[in-house]
């Protein structure tokens, strides 16, 4: 999940450092970071903390996001300006985008466009992503043309060609893939293309300390209006989250969680990092279930809507192959009753079959049986 910015003040990399406890260079000049940096960020969850407190395991494995710090884009990036081709290829490899935009004035921090206009900056970024998708799809269409796909001699190629043409015409008309009306088969095909404008977005608006504390900023309403207008056709509106990167970095430098909490408390506010992490996780349509024991408490990441056998397969393929049943407690029931035994006594420990759709926060024990394959 990359973090993108249009302001060249090093805020994007500073945010990455605060989020991941890293030390990526963050300076006041364009393209301070060229090669992407990568780190894991644990997803904060009070449910997981409670399970660990009760089980007291020797090992804990919370859910996490893999976050990449990718340099920001400039106008003309789709044509290679400002190392745009390299940065766009990095973005293609991720599943969702943290789009950071500058929403504060400062004479001490340069901006590649010369002045501060978040809406203009966001428009530039999205247009560059769309132009790169358009270029990719046109090349794909031409490759299929050379194979004679448009003439229909090969049924499978003709079907692919028709889908590419439809997607290309949609993007070339100025629209993003996320706003298209696609069939199930087209969605499956789109998932193989990793198009830039198909990726979910979370907008991070970097404000100064005074605006963050008073929860007011002259740019935020304009940003919201712009997002609402362009996302009118989207079934899920992207989140817009104000953040003060300077405050987050200052708090992170203090060290302990208690000192960080006191830093924000003394200013009458709280860190926004936990919300950013959980919002990014949800943007990917991810949930997780728990396994609990004195050896390990672990959160297992799955796609929302995953059925029990496939959820078991995340642990090991044998569990999916030999799936018998899932023994399930909801976290809420477990916490209310206090223990697995109490859940069983209350009738809240349930056996589920292969059609069960796993819910976020389920605590699960899988039963399986894999018959050894006969030797040849």
Beta strands, then each sheet from edge to edge (+ up, - down):
strand 1: 2-4
strand 2: 37-42
strand 3: 59-61
strand 4: 64-69
strand 5: 96-102
strand 6: 200-206
strand 7: 240-243
strand 8: 286-291
strand 9: 296-303
strand 10: 323-330
strand 11: 350-352
strand 12: 362-368
sheet 1: 2+ 4- 1- 5- 6- 7-
sheet 2: 3+ 9+ 8-
sheet 3: 11+ 10- 12+
end
